[in-house]
Amino acid sequence: MNSQLAYIETFGCQMNERDSEIMGQLLTGSNYIETTRISDADLILVNTCSIRDKAEQKVYSLLGRLSKYKKRKPSLIISVAGCVAQQEGNRLPSRMPQVDIVIGTQNIYKLPELVNKIKKGHTPQIAIELTNTFEIPPYSATAPPAVQAPLAEKLDCSSEGEFKKFVTIMQGCNNFCSYCVVPHTRGREVGRSIGDIISEVEKLANANIKEITLLGQNVNSYGLSNQSSEKANKSAFPDLLRAVANIDGIKRIRFTTSHPKDLSEELMGCFTEIDKLCPHFHLPIQSGSNKVLKSMNRKYTIKDYLNKIDALRNYRPDIAISTDIIVGFPGETAEDFEQTMDLMEKVRFHSAFSFKYSDRPMARSTSFNDKISEAEKSERLSRLQKRQNEIIMDRNREYVGSTVQVMIEGKSKSSDTQWQGRTTTNHIVNFEANDLKKGQLVDVLITEACQNSLRGIYND
């Protein structure tokens, strides 16, 4: 049987990147080979994000362009996965008749089955059911059902191979922030067992993977979800970090994303206790105004947040902290925005993802009054990003003159003679060197700070 070609386009977060990887593996098992040329594809998979209106519009723009490929090749299968698929369901093929498969966030393992049904003439196929279980089918009699790396034994940490992987530890969210669609599109929080997660990481370590990023919508609540207060294990996530750190071959551990309200003292202490845990923490603040945070249903105050920032820096003085900020939330006054600007000066984030607020389907804030005009949101965002870029540059200059450990990611995009790697604090470093391999750890003396990266000299 001849192989067919699959093209995968991913929008959004690291959770989506991991889901696309899983679906790519599933398609490989169904005799598909991944291609980078969309025009050659026999199947196109679009893994979508609906966290912001702009991201969703990019999805529809791409789907519109795909109609010409469908006209040229009627046998082409077009699949839409992720949050837009979950959100729109049956409405999606009605709006975009070129779409054959709509596969929701908890149904990605059904992809081969749905593809086979399409090939038999059953179209469209819709799978958007949400459950209270983390449903991952078994790949072999010896592998635990929740192991998500069926092709891990084929990975190779060579000069062209893979060296880092995402590992999903939980899915869904229970927080219901008023602006967010995630609890509606990914369901309620459900965690995997530590045993299943460790089994997956061990397989990856045996395949020469050096860096693991543990993924969840709110990893801080791992072990607390769907449990009574008596059964909830507040040490579950720190215990998981310790267990992963004990696996031979794993050199670096990261995790994302965290919610401030669930950040425990024990977890913060892990940055001192666990050598493999990278000193980089993404802790979304969203706003510097207590009034806006309450309207967002974030369940913490600015004082709470700043106390946890201080504690993190006490445990690990070199920790790099990044965040998310939304500007122009309904009811955000000029004074509220100034409080956000003030917070940025107090914390001095190493990086920040900032966005204009946009109404999202099913999110409670869609019905809120006192919406901010697009012009005002744009002006506030521009001012915030300008100042944050200045802070980032100042932060990057702090590394000049220091020697940092870098994990090689490959050749630099800007020069064939330069290599690129990443520090434990998640900074990109470019430097001259010969004969390095992806995943290799080297020491680099930082000599120059740039806006989005660092430059240095390799200490051979």
BAGU-168778 format. One record per residue (C-alpha): residue number from 1; residue in three letters; x, y, z. Coordinates in nm, 2 decimals. Layout:
N
REC; NUM; ALA; X; Y; Z;
...
//
This chain:
460
REC; 1; MET; 0.00; 0.00; 0.00;
REC; 2; ASN; 0.15; 0.33; -0.11;
REC; 3; SER; 0.19; 0.60; 0.15;
REC; 4; GLN; 0.00; 0.93; 0.13;
REC; 5; LEU; 0.11; 1.28; 0.23;
REC; 6; ALA; -0.02; 1.47; 0.53;
REC; 7; TYR; 0.03; 1.85; 0.59;
REC; 8; ILE; -0.02; 1.97; 0.95;
REC; 9; GLU; -0.07; 2.34; 1.04;
REC; 10; THR; -0.07; 2.43; 1.41;
REC; 11; PHE; -0.21; 2.75; 1.57;
REC; 12; GLY; -0.18; 2.85; 1.93;
REC; 13; CYS; -0.01; 2.71; 2.24;
REC; 14; GLN; 0.23; 2.43; 2.34;
REC; 15; MET; -0.07; 2.21; 2.42;
REC; 16; ASN; -0.17; 2.24; 2.05;
REC; 17; GLU; 0.19; 2.16; 1.94;
REC; 18; ARG; 0.18; 1.84; 2.15;
REC; 19; ASP; -0.16; 1.74; 2.01;
REC; 20; SER; -0.04; 1.80; 1.66;
REC; 21; GLU; 0.26; 1.58; 1.73;
REC; 22; ILE; 0.03; 1.30; 1.86;
REC; 23; MET; -0.20; 1.33; 1.55;
REC; 24; GLY; 0.11; 1.32; 1.33;
REC; 25; GLN; 0.22; 1.00; 1.49;
REC; 26; LEU; -0.13; 0.85; 1.45;
REC; 27; LEU; -0.13; 0.94; 1.08;
REC; 28; THR; 0.21; 0.78; 1.05;
REC; 29; GLY; 0.05; 0.46; 1.18;
REC; 30; SER; -0.22; 0.50; 0.91;
REC; 31; ASN; 0.04; 0.51; 0.63;
REC; 32; TYR; 0.08; 0.88; 0.60;
REC; 33; ILE; 0.41; 1.07; 0.56;
REC; 34; GLU; 0.42; 1.43; 0.68;
REC; 35; THR; 0.51; 1.69; 0.41;
REC; 36; THR; 0.60; 2.05; 0.44;
REC; 37; ARG; 0.44; 2.13; 0.10;
REC; 38; ILE; 0.07; 2.19; 0.14;
REC; 39; SER; 0.01; 2.16; -0.24;
REC; 40; ASP; 0.13; 1.80; -0.23;
REC; 41; ALA; -0.09; 1.69; 0.06;
REC; 42; ASP; -0.35; 1.41; 0.04;
REC; 43; LEU; -0.47; 1.52; 0.39;
REC; 44; ILE; -0.45; 1.86; 0.55;
REC; 45; LEU; -0.49; 1.89; 0.93;
REC; 46; VAL; -0.55; 2.23; 1.08;
REC; 47; ASN; -0.51; 2.23; 1.46;
REC; 48; THR; -0.68; 2.55; 1.58;
REC; 49; CYS; -0.68; 2.80; 1.87;
REC; 50; SER; -0.97; 3.01; 1.97;
REC; 51; ILE; -0.83; 3.18; 2.28;
REC; 52; ARG; -0.84; 3.52; 2.09;
REC; 53; ASP; -1.04; 3.64; 1.80;
REC; 54; LYS; -0.73; 3.71; 1.59;
REC; 55; ALA; -0.62; 3.35; 1.62;
REC; 56; GLU; -0.96; 3.22; 1.52;
REC; 57; GLN; -0.97; 3.46; 1.22;
REC; 58; LYS; -0.64; 3.32; 1.10;
REC; 59; VAL; -0.79; 2.97; 1.10;
REC; 60; TYR; -1.09; 3.08; 0.89;
REC; 61; SER; -0.85; 3.26; 0.65;
REC; 62; LEU; -0.65; 2.95; 0.60;
REC; 63; LEU; -0.96; 2.73; 0.56;
REC; 64; GLY; -1.09; 2.97; 0.29;
REC; 65; ARG; -0.76; 2.93; 0.10;
REC; 66; LEU; -0.78; 2.55; 0.12;
REC; 67; SER; -1.10; 2.54; -0.09;
REC; 68; LYS; -0.89; 2.59; -0.41;
REC; 69; TYR; -0.68; 2.28; -0.32;
REC; 70; LYS; -1.00; 2.08; -0.27;
REC; 71; LYS; -1.13; 2.19; -0.61;
REC; 72; ARG; -0.81; 2.08; -0.77;
REC; 73; LYS; -0.80; 1.75; -0.58;
REC; 74; PRO; -1.15; 1.64; -0.47;
REC; 75; SER; -1.01; 1.34; -0.28;
REC; 76; LEU; -0.82; 1.58; -0.05;
REC; 77; ILE; -0.92; 1.53; 0.31;
REC; 78; ILE; -0.94; 1.85; 0.52;
REC; 79; SER; -0.95; 1.81; 0.89;
REC; 80; VAL; -1.00; 2.07; 1.16;
REC; 81; ALA; -0.89; 2.00; 1.52;
REC; 82; GLY; -0.85; 2.19; 1.84;
REC; 83; CYS; -1.05; 2.46; 2.01;
REC; 84; VAL; -1.23; 2.61; 1.70;
REC; 85; ALA; -1.34; 2.26; 1.61;
REC; 86; GLN; -1.47; 2.20; 1.96;
REC; 87; GLN; -1.64; 2.54; 1.98;
REC; 88; GLU; -1.80; 2.53; 1.63;
REC; 89; GLY; -1.88; 2.16; 1.59;
REC; 90; ASN; -2.15; 2.10; 1.32;
REC; 91; ARG; -2.15; 2.47; 1.23;
REC; 92; LEU; -1.80; 2.45; 1.08;
REC; 93; PRO; -1.87; 2.23; 0.78;
REC; 94; SER; -2.19; 2.44; 0.71;
REC; 95; ARG; -1.97; 2.75; 0.70;
REC; 96; MET; -1.68; 2.58; 0.53;
REC; 97; PRO; -1.81; 2.29; 0.32;
REC; 98; GLN; -1.46; 2.20; 0.21;
REC; 99; VAL; -1.40; 2.06; 0.57;
REC; 100; ASP; -1.44; 1.68; 0.60;
REC; 101; ILE; -1.35; 1.62; 0.96;
REC; 102; VAL; -1.42; 1.82; 1.28;
REC; 103; ILE; -1.23; 1.67; 1.57;
REC; 104; GLY; -1.25; 1.82; 1.92;
REC; 105; THR; -0.99; 1.86; 2.18;
REC; 106; GLN; -1.06; 1.53; 2.36;
REC; 107; ASN; -1.11; 1.32; 2.04;
REC; 108; ILE; -0.77; 1.35; 1.86;
REC; 109; TYR; -0.71; 0.97; 1.90;
REC; 110; LYS; -1.01; 0.90; 1.68;
REC; 111; LEU; -0.84; 1.07; 1.38;
REC; 112; PRO; -0.74; 0.75; 1.19;
REC; 113; GLU; -1.09; 0.61; 1.24;
REC; 114; LEU; -1.25; 0.93; 1.11;
REC; 115; VAL; -1.01; 0.94; 0.81;
REC; 116; ASN; -1.11; 0.58; 0.72;
REC; 117; LYS; -1.48; 0.68; 0.73;
REC; 118; ILE; -1.42; 0.97; 0.50;
REC; 119; LYS; -1.24; 0.74; 0.25;
REC; 120; LYS; -1.54; 0.52; 0.25;
REC; 121; GLY; -1.76; 0.82; 0.15;
REC; 122; HIS; -1.91; 0.91; 0.49;
REC; 123; THR; -1.87; 1.29; 0.52;
REC; 124; PRO; -1.85; 1.51; 0.72;
REC; 125; GLN; -1.73; 1.34; 1.04;
REC; 126; ILE; -1.78; 1.53; 1.37;
REC; 127; ALA; -1.63; 1.42; 1.70;
REC; 128; ILE; -1.66; 1.68; 1.97;
REC; 129; GLU; -1.77; 1.49; 2.28;
REC; 130; LEU; -1.62; 1.60; 2.61;
REC; 131; THR; -1.57; 1.34; 2.89;
REC; 132; ASN; -1.44; 1.34; 3.25;
REC; 133; THR; -1.16; 1.09; 3.17;
REC; 134; PHE; -0.81; 1.14; 3.01;
REC; 135; GLU; -0.88; 0.90; 2.73;
REC; 136; ILE; -0.56; 0.77; 2.56;
REC; 137; PRO; -0.58; 0.43; 2.38;
REC; 138; PRO; -0.31; 0.17; 2.43;
REC; 139; TYR; -0.04; 0.12; 2.17;
REC; 140; SER; 0.08; -0.22; 2.28;
REC; 141; ALA; 0.02; -0.48; 2.54;
REC; 142; THR; 0.32; -0.37; 2.73;
REC; 143; ALA; 0.28; 0.00; 2.72;
REC; 144; PRO; 0.05; 0.18; 2.97;
REC; 145; PRO; -0.27; 0.32; 2.80;
REC; 146; ALA; -0.17; 0.67; 2.88;
REC; 147; VAL; 0.17; 0.66; 2.72;
REC; 148; GLN; 0.16; 0.93; 2.44;
REC; 149; ALA; 0.49; 0.84; 2.27;
REC; 150; PRO; 0.42; 0.54; 2.05;
REC; 151; LEU; 0.71; 0.63; 1.82;
REC; 152; ALA; 0.95; 0.73; 2.10;
REC; 153; GLU; 1.18; 0.43; 2.03;
REC; 154; LYS; 1.24; 0.58; 1.68;
REC; 155; LEU; 1.36; 0.91; 1.80;
REC; 156; ASP; 1.73; 0.99; 1.77;
REC; 157; CYS; 1.93; 1.27; 1.94;
REC; 158; SER; 2.17; 1.32; 1.65;
REC; 159; SER; 2.28; 1.64; 1.48;
REC; 160; GLU; 1.94; 1.63; 1.30;
REC; 161; GLY; 1.74; 1.45; 1.56;
REC; 162; GLU; 1.50; 1.55; 1.84;
REC; 163; PHE; 1.62; 1.63; 2.19;
REC; 164; LYS; 1.32; 1.79; 2.37;
REC; 165; LYS; 0.96; 1.69; 2.41;
REC; 166; PHE; 0.63; 1.80; 2.56;
REC; 167; VAL; 0.45; 1.56; 2.80;
REC; 168; THR; 0.09; 1.63; 2.88;
REC; 169; ILE; 0.01; 1.57; 3.24;
REC; 170; MET; -0.35; 1.70; 3.26;
REC; 171; GLN; -0.61; 1.85; 3.04;
REC; 172; GLY; -0.89; 2.10; 3.09;
REC; 173; CYS; -0.95; 2.38; 3.33;
REC; 174; ASN; -1.17; 2.44; 3.63;
REC; 175; ASN; -1.10; 2.81; 3.68;
REC; 176; PHE; -1.36; 2.97; 3.45;
REC; 177; CYS; -1.18; 3.31; 3.41;
REC; 178; SER; -1.45; 3.53; 3.27;
REC; 179; TYR; -1.27; 3.60; 2.94;
REC; 180; CYS; -1.16; 3.24; 2.86;
REC; 181; VAL; -1.31; 2.97; 2.65;
REC; 182; VAL; -1.08; 2.69; 2.77;
REC; 183; PRO; -1.31; 2.52; 3.02;
REC; 184; HIS; -1.57; 2.51; 2.74;
REC; 185; THR; -1.34; 2.38; 2.47;
REC; 186; ARG; -1.11; 2.15; 2.66;
REC; 187; GLY; -1.35; 2.04; 2.95;
REC; 188; ARG; -1.29; 2.02; 3.32;
REC; 189; GLU; -0.95; 1.93; 3.47;
REC; 190; VAL; -0.84; 1.57; 3.45;
REC; 191; GLY; -0.49; 1.45; 3.54;
REC; 192; ARG; -0.29; 1.15; 3.44;
REC; 193; SER; -0.14; 0.92; 3.70;
REC; 194; ILE; 0.22; 0.98; 3.80;
REC; 195; GLY; 0.30; 0.62; 3.69;
REC; 196; ASP; 0.17; 0.68; 3.34;
REC; 197; ILE; 0.36; 1.01; 3.30;
REC; 198; ILE; 0.69; 0.86; 3.43;
REC; 199; SER; 0.65; 0.57; 3.20;
REC; 200; GLU; 0.63; 0.81; 2.90;
REC; 201; VAL; 0.93; 1.02; 3.02;
REC; 202; GLU; 1.14; 0.70; 3.07;
REC; 203; LYS; 1.06; 0.60; 2.71;
REC; 204; LEU; 1.16; 0.94; 2.59;
REC; 205; ALA; 1.48; 0.94; 2.80;
REC; 206; ASN; 1.57; 0.60; 2.65;
REC; 207; ALA; 1.53; 0.76; 2.30;
REC; 208; ASN; 1.79; 1.03; 2.39;
REC; 209; ILE; 1.55; 1.31; 2.48;
REC; 210; LYS; 1.73; 1.55; 2.70;
REC; 211; GLU; 1.46; 1.81; 2.80;
REC; 212; ILE; 1.10; 1.76; 2.91;
REC; 213; THR; 0.83; 2.02; 2.93;
REC; 214; LEU; 0.53; 1.91; 3.14;
REC; 215; LEU; 0.21; 2.06; 3.00;
REC; 216; GLY; -0.13; 2.15; 3.15;
REC; 217; GLN; -0.37; 2.44; 3.15;
REC; 218; ASN; -0.29; 2.48; 3.52;
REC; 219; VAL; -0.01; 2.24; 3.63;
REC; 220; ASN; -0.02; 2.39; 3.98;
REC; 221; SER; -0.35; 2.21; 4.03;
REC; 222; TYR; -0.23; 1.87; 3.93;
REC; 223; GLY; -0.34; 1.63; 4.19;
REC; 224; LEU; -0.62; 1.86; 4.31;
REC; 225; SER; -0.86; 1.82; 4.02;
REC; 226; ASN; -1.18; 1.61; 4.06;
REC; 227; GLN; -1.08; 1.53; 4.42;
REC; 228; SER; -1.25; 1.60; 4.75;
REC; 229; SER; -1.05; 1.82; 4.99;
REC; 230; GLU; -0.97; 1.51; 5.19;
REC; 231; LYS; -0.83; 1.33; 4.89;
REC; 232; ALA; -0.66; 1.62; 4.72;
REC; 233; ASN; -0.28; 1.58; 4.71;
REC; 234; LYS; -0.13; 1.93; 4.73;
REC; 235; SER; 0.22; 1.78; 4.69;
REC; 236; ALA; 0.13; 1.59; 4.37;
REC; 237; PHE; 0.30; 1.83; 4.13;
REC; 238; PRO; 0.62; 1.88; 4.33;
REC; 239; ASP; 0.63; 1.50; 4.37;
REC; 240; LEU; 0.59; 1.45; 3.99;
REC; 241; LEU; 0.88; 1.70; 3.93;
REC; 242; ARG; 1.10; 1.50; 4.17;
REC; 243; ALA; 1.01; 1.18; 4.00;
REC; 244; VAL; 1.09; 1.31; 3.66;
REC; 245; ALA; 1.42; 1.46; 3.79;
REC; 246; ASN; 1.52; 1.11; 3.90;
REC; 247; ILE; 1.51; 0.97; 3.55;
REC; 248; ASP; 1.85; 0.91; 3.40;
REC; 249; GLY; 1.92; 1.09; 3.08;
REC; 250; ILE; 1.68; 1.39; 3.14;
REC; 251; LYS; 1.90; 1.70; 3.18;
REC; 252; ARG; 1.64; 1.97; 3.19;
REC; 253; ILE; 1.28; 2.00; 3.31;
REC; 254; ARG; 1.03; 2.28; 3.24;
REC; 255; PHE; 0.66; 2.32; 3.29;
REC; 256; THR; 0.37; 2.54; 3.18;
REC; 257; THR; 0.12; 2.70; 3.25;
REC; 258; SER; 0.07; 2.80; 3.61;
REC; 259; HIS; -0.21; 2.99; 3.79;
REC; 260; PRO; -0.10; 3.22; 4.07;
REC; 261; LYS; -0.38; 3.11; 4.31;
REC; 262; ASP; -0.25; 2.75; 4.31;
REC; 263; LEU; 0.12; 2.83; 4.34;
REC; 264; SER; 0.23; 2.65; 4.66;
REC; 265; GLU; 0.54; 2.72; 4.88;
REC; 266; GLU; 0.64; 2.36; 4.81;
REC; 267; LEU; 0.64; 2.41; 4.44;
REC; 268; MET; 0.84; 2.73; 4.47;
REC; 269; GLY; 1.09; 2.54; 4.68;
REC; 270; CYS; 1.15; 2.29; 4.40;
REC; 271; PHE; 1.35; 2.56; 4.22;
REC; 272; THR; 1.61; 2.53; 4.50;
REC; 273; GLU; 1.57; 2.16; 4.55;
REC; 274; ILE; 1.57; 2.02; 4.20;
REC; 275; ASP; 1.89; 2.09; 4.00;
REC; 276; LYS; 1.73; 1.98; 3.67;
REC; 277; LEU; 1.44; 2.22; 3.70;
REC; 278; CYS; 1.51; 2.52; 3.48;
REC; 279; PRO; 1.49; 2.86; 3.66;
REC; 280; HIS; 1.22; 3.00; 3.43;
REC; 281; PHE; 0.86; 3.05; 3.55;
REC; 282; HIS; 0.57; 3.16; 3.34;
REC; 283; LEU; 0.31; 3.32; 3.58;
REC; 284; PRO; 0.03; 3.50; 3.40;
REC; 285; ILE; -0.09; 3.82; 3.59;
REC; 286; GLN; -0.34; 3.94; 3.32;
REC; 287; SER; -0.39; 4.28; 3.49;
REC; 288; GLY; -0.23; 4.51; 3.75;
REC; 289; SER; -0.57; 4.62; 3.88;
REC; 290; ASN; -0.75; 4.43; 4.16;
REC; 291; LYS; -1.08; 4.56; 4.03;
REC; 292; VAL; -1.01; 4.41; 3.69;
REC; 293; LEU; -0.87; 4.08; 3.83;
REC; 294; LYS; -1.19; 4.04; 4.03;
REC; 295; SER; -1.40; 4.10; 3.71;
REC; 296; MET; -1.18; 3.85; 3.53;
REC; 297; ASN; -1.25; 3.59; 3.81;
REC; 298; ARG; -0.88; 3.54; 3.87;
REC; 299; LYS; -0.91; 3.47; 4.25;
REC; 300; TYR; -0.60; 3.65; 4.36;
REC; 301; THR; -0.49; 4.01; 4.44;
REC; 302; ILE; -0.19; 4.21; 4.33;
REC; 303; LYS; -0.05; 4.17; 4.68;
REC; 304; ASP; -0.08; 3.79; 4.66;
REC; 305; TYR; 0.09; 3.79; 4.32;
REC; 306; LEU; 0.38; 4.02; 4.43;
REC; 307; ASN; 0.43; 3.81; 4.74;
REC; 308; LYS; 0.47; 3.50; 4.53;
REC; 309; ILE; 0.71; 3.68; 4.30;
REC; 310; ASP; 0.92; 3.78; 4.60;
REC; 311; ALA; 0.92; 3.42; 4.73;
REC; 312; LEU; 1.02; 3.28; 4.39;
REC; 313; ARG; 1.32; 3.51; 4.38;
REC; 314; ASN; 1.41; 3.43; 4.74;
REC; 315; TYR; 1.42; 3.06; 4.65;
REC; 316; ARG; 1.60; 3.12; 4.32;
REC; 317; PRO; 1.75; 3.46; 4.27;
REC; 318; ASP; 1.84; 3.40; 3.91;
REC; 319; ILE; 1.49; 3.29; 3.81;
REC; 320; ALA; 1.35; 3.45; 3.49;
REC; 321; ILE; 0.98; 3.53; 3.52;
REC; 322; SER; 0.75; 3.58; 3.22;
REC; 323; THR; 0.38; 3.66; 3.21;
REC; 324; ASP; 0.06; 3.72; 3.01;
REC; 325; ILE; -0.12; 4.06; 3.01;
REC; 326; ILE; -0.46; 4.15; 2.86;
REC; 327; VAL; -0.53; 4.52; 2.80;
REC; 328; GLY; -0.86; 4.68; 2.74;
REC; 329; PHE; -1.07; 4.43; 2.95;
REC; 330; PRO; -1.43; 4.56; 2.98;
REC; 331; GLY; -1.45; 4.83; 3.24;
REC; 332; GLU; -1.07; 4.88; 3.25;
REC; 333; THR; -1.02; 5.25; 3.33;
REC; 334; ALA; -0.72; 5.46; 3.25;
REC; 335; GLU; -0.63; 5.43; 3.62;
REC; 336; ASP; -0.66; 5.05; 3.60;
REC; 337; PHE; -0.42; 5.05; 3.30;
REC; 338; GLU; -0.17; 5.27; 3.49;
REC; 339; GLN; -0.18; 5.01; 3.77;
REC; 340; THR; -0.08; 4.75; 3.52;
REC; 341; MET; 0.21; 4.97; 3.40;
REC; 342; ASP; 0.31; 5.02; 3.76;
REC; 343; LEU; 0.31; 4.64; 3.82;
REC; 344; MET; 0.55; 4.59; 3.52;
REC; 345; GLU; 0.79; 4.83; 3.68;
REC; 346; LYS; 0.78; 4.65; 4.01;
REC; 347; VAL; 0.82; 4.30; 3.87;
REC; 348; ARG; 1.03; 4.38; 3.56;
REC; 349; PHE; 0.94; 4.06; 3.37;
REC; 350; HIS; 1.20; 3.90; 3.15;
REC; 351; SER; 0.93; 3.86; 2.88;
REC; 352; ALA; 0.56; 3.91; 2.85;
REC; 353; PHE; 0.29; 3.80; 2.61;
REC; 354; SER; 0.04; 4.09; 2.58;
REC; 355; PHE; -0.29; 4.11; 2.39;
REC; 356; LYS; -0.59; 4.33; 2.33;
REC; 357; TYR; -0.91; 4.19; 2.49;
REC; 358; SER; -1.15; 4.03; 2.25;
REC; 359; ASP; -1.50; 3.88; 2.31;
REC; 360; ARG; -1.49; 3.50; 2.28;
REC; 361; PRO; -1.79; 3.27; 2.24;
REC; 362; MET; -1.92; 3.12; 2.56;
REC; 363; ALA; -1.69; 3.34; 2.78;
REC; 364; ARG; -1.89; 3.53; 3.04;
REC; 365; SER; -1.71; 3.87; 2.97;
REC; 366; THR; -1.88; 3.88; 2.63;
REC; 367; SER; -2.19; 4.01; 2.80;
REC; 368; PHE; -2.01; 4.27; 3.01;
REC; 369; ASN; -2.08; 4.63; 2.97;
REC; 370; ASP; -1.82; 4.92; 2.94;
REC; 371; LYS; -1.63; 4.77; 2.64;
REC; 372; ILE; -1.32; 4.96; 2.55;
REC; 373; SER; -1.28; 5.10; 2.20;
REC; 374; GLU; -1.04; 4.93; 1.96;
REC; 375; ALA; -0.85; 5.26; 1.93;
REC; 376; GLU; -0.80; 5.28; 2.30;
REC; 377; LYS; -0.70; 4.91; 2.33;
REC; 378; SER; -0.45; 4.96; 2.06;
REC; 379; GLU; -0.30; 5.27; 2.22;
REC; 380; ARG; -0.27; 5.10; 2.55;
REC; 381; LEU; -0.12; 4.78; 2.40;
REC; 382; SER; 0.14; 4.98; 2.21;
REC; 383; ARG; 0.24; 5.18; 2.51;
REC; 384; LEU; 0.27; 4.86; 2.73;
REC; 385; GLN; 0.47; 4.67; 2.47;
REC; 386; LYS; 0.71; 4.96; 2.41;
REC; 387; ARG; 0.79; 4.98; 2.78;
REC; 388; GLN; 0.81; 4.60; 2.82;
REC; 389; ASN; 1.06; 4.58; 2.53;
REC; 390; GLU; 1.27; 4.83; 2.71;
REC; 391; ILE; 1.26; 4.62; 3.03;
REC; 392; ILE; 1.34; 4.31; 2.83;
REC; 393; MET; 1.65; 4.48; 2.68;
REC; 394; ASP; 1.76; 4.59; 3.03;
REC; 395; ARG; 1.71; 4.24; 3.16;
REC; 396; ASN; 1.91; 4.09; 2.87;
REC; 397; ARG; 2.20; 4.32; 2.94;
REC; 398; GLU; 2.22; 4.18; 3.29;
REC; 399; TYR; 2.36; 3.86; 3.13;
REC; 400; VAL; 2.66; 4.03; 2.95;
REC; 401; GLY; 2.99; 3.91; 3.10;
REC; 402; SER; 2.84; 3.59; 3.26;
REC; 403; THR; 2.90; 3.23; 3.14;
REC; 404; VAL; 2.58; 3.04; 3.09;
REC; 405; GLN; 2.49; 2.68; 3.01;
REC; 406; VAL; 2.33; 2.65; 2.67;
REC; 407; MET; 2.15; 2.35; 2.52;
REC; 408; ILE; 2.21; 2.34; 2.14;
REC; 409; GLU; 1.90; 2.37; 1.93;
REC; 410; GLY; 2.07; 2.38; 1.59;
REC; 411; LYS; 2.23; 2.61; 1.34;
REC; 412; SER; 2.15; 2.98; 1.37;
REC; 413; LYS; 1.90; 3.11; 1.12;
REC; 414; SER; 2.11; 3.42; 1.05;
REC; 415; SER; 2.45; 3.25; 0.98;
REC; 416; ASP; 2.58; 2.91; 0.86;
REC; 417; THR; 2.88; 2.95; 1.09;
REC; 418; GLN; 2.68; 3.02; 1.40;
REC; 419; TRP; 2.49; 2.78; 1.63;
REC; 420; GLN; 2.18; 2.86; 1.84;
REC; 421; GLY; 2.10; 2.73; 2.19;
REC; 422; ARG; 1.88; 2.81; 2.48;
REC; 423; THR; 1.97; 2.89; 2.84;
REC; 424; THR; 1.80; 2.74; 3.15;
REC; 425; THR; 1.62; 3.08; 3.18;
REC; 426; ASN; 1.48; 3.03; 2.83;
REC; 427; HIS; 1.70; 3.29; 2.65;
REC; 428; ILE; 1.82; 3.22; 2.29;
REC; 429; VAL; 2.19; 3.25; 2.25;
REC; 430; ASN; 2.38; 3.27; 1.91;
REC; 431; PHE; 2.75; 3.20; 1.89;
REC; 432; GLU; 3.03; 3.07; 1.65;
REC; 433; ALA; 3.12; 2.70; 1.69;
REC; 434; ASN; 3.19; 2.38; 1.49;
REC; 435; ASP; 3.07; 2.03; 1.51;
REC; 436; LEU; 2.80; 2.06; 1.78;
REC; 437; LYS; 2.48; 1.84; 1.81;
REC; 438; LYS; 2.13; 1.92; 1.90;
REC; 439; GLY; 2.07; 1.86; 2.27;
REC; 440; GLN; 2.44; 1.90; 2.36;
REC; 441; LEU; 2.51; 2.12; 2.67;
REC; 442; VAL; 2.79; 2.38; 2.63;
REC; 443; ASP; 2.91; 2.69; 2.82;
REC; 444; VAL; 2.89; 3.02; 2.64;
REC; 445; LEU; 3.03; 3.36; 2.76;
REC; 446; ILE; 2.76; 3.63; 2.69;
REC; 447; THR; 2.92; 3.93; 2.51;
REC; 448; GLU; 2.61; 4.11; 2.37;
REC; 449; ALA; 2.25; 4.16; 2.45;
REC; 450; CYS; 1.99; 4.19; 2.17;
REC; 451; GLN; 1.61; 4.25; 2.19;
REC; 452; ASN; 1.51; 3.89; 2.15;
REC; 453; SER; 1.83; 3.70; 2.20;
REC; 454; LEU; 2.19; 3.70; 2.34;
REC; 455; ARG; 2.52; 3.66; 2.16;
REC; 456; GLY; 2.83; 3.50; 2.30;
REC; 457; ILE; 3.16; 3.31; 2.27;
REC; 458; TYR; 3.17; 2.93; 2.29;
REC; 459; ASN; 3.41; 2.81; 2.56;
REC; 460; ASP; 3.53; 2.49; 2.40;
//
